[in-house]
Amino acid sequence: MNLTVIGTGYVGLVSGTCFSEMGNHVTCVDVDEVKINGLKNGVVPIFEPGLEAMVLSNVKSGNLHFTTSLESSLSNSNIVFIAVGTPMGEDGSADLQYVLSVAKQIGELMDKPLVIVDKSTVPVGTADKVRTAIQKELDSREKNIEFHVVSNPEFLKEGAAIDDFMKPDRVVIGADNEYALGVMRKLYAPFFRTNERFIEMDIRSAEMTKYAANAMLATKISFMNEIANICELVGADVNNVRLGIGSDKRIGYSFIYPGSGYGGSCFPKDVKALARIADENNYSAELISSVEKVNDNQKLVIANKIIARFGDDLNGFTFGLWGLAFKPGTDDMRQAPAIYVVKELVKRGAKIVAYDPKAMTEAKEFYLKDTPEVSYVASKYEVLNNADGLILLTEWKEFRSPDFEEIKSKLKHPVIFDGRNQYNAFDLENNGIEYYQIGKKRG
Ligand code: UDX
């Protein structure tokens, strides 16, 4: 099949590349010339395991192309994916300007029948808006060309995106006619051995499925973080409670890890947007709003523990920091707890020496750009030199079993603030390390 994928962000680039891997002829389009030129030469702008190799091999085989010209790409395609960003607008709703501007361009340029697929996360009702925007342009060109708009939300996880796409738990397709459904079935058939994972539904339900899935997962995390905070107050250990409840199949072990709150490009934005969607329909989404509130507070739990230990005024204190990315396996720092913790400590006069295996460039160039109090080192043990304590905020594997003797000998105070509950409190305390974690009081 011949595909155009508009937008070479996370979703667009991964989808386009994986479709080309399955033998489709794919052209990825983006307005960013620098990015497109880089991609043509195999320079992948994001870190995602396996992506670069897959881009390179499909560019080489001629299945994957990159261009800034939507016009040339459209004339060779029968399916078009819209995978441009839907950033959070000022009022918390999803900003549709990029999606609708792309829809307008499709209407201006298309010269043959197309199936147009919304892959970006968009509020319920967006497919109708996309259809209207395209039709308006066709009408003004006095063209009568058939087209179908389909919703196909993306569920990939950063750091495991290729695997998630190539071996999906499910593919959700919202369509309003059999022809469009047939095209999508054929496109996705190579990704499944049986078709029970291909879930067909109406367009609005497909759009809602994405928000409901992300809000459900975010709810599990915020629920567990709230339980963690209560555990700490009543002298329980959330690590035990997690095992205790996860063993119930109805609850399950996944997404109940307490920590420093969820970050990333999806959960914070989608939870907020869902609350807005409810609002706009005169429904006050109490649970969804609380999920967000709990998460905002959770990002600062570790900073508050540091303040409780070292005092309000942190002038003269330096902390070593392990982990900047919002989760391991990515260089992405969007809404990462590290941003909030670092800013809170710096506001009180502290200095931070940070190390992250992948996200230091992101931190330096964007998220902590105006924070000269943060410096960066090339390895995990270097953050410890002259530091008053160690903070862990991303559970990268290389932080999992460090040399605690080295930590103890280098830190001024042998104290660890662990925002991801990576270590055994009993062992560390016995080894003379003052260990603070989420959801379990010391001692
Ligand atoms: C998520 C969804 O998983 C994916 O289906 C959707 O399409 C986009 O959003 P992603 O943002 O890449 O994917 O990350 P994910 O691995 O789901 O983690 C999200 C956040 O939740 C991270 O900050 C992580 O640290 C946090 N988290 C996750 C917890 O705090 N506890 C958990 O038990 C699980």
Boltz pocket constraint, residues with backbone or C-beta under 6 A from the ligand:
constraints:
  - pocket:
      binder: B
      contacts: [[A, 154], [A, 155], [A, 156], [A, 157], [A, 158], [A, 159], [A, 214], [A, 217], [A, 221], [A, 253], [A, 254], [A, 255], [A, 256], [A, 257], [A, 258], [A, 259], [A, 260], [A, 261], [A, 262], [A, 263], [A, 264], [A, 265], [A, 266], [A, 267], [A, 326], [A, 327]]
      max_distance: 6.0
